[in-house]
């Protein structure tokens, strides 16, 4: 079977549901992010959901960057 789609592979063939239970959308510095909790009480950025291209150029907002959970708003 060949599947022609523009959707990312992880949306079509999802991994274990427990991975997605740890993720949520929060705002940090007024920018929306998809984050996951880590053991240190911080959030790790999974995906930048901003529509501003300048937010993608800042390493502070790159996937894998961490920030304190207290700095995030819902």
Protein Blocks (a to p, Z undefined) as FASTA:
>chain_A
ZZddfbdfklmmccdfklmmmgccddeehiacdddddfkopacdfbdcbfbfklmmpmkl
gghiacdfklpcZZ
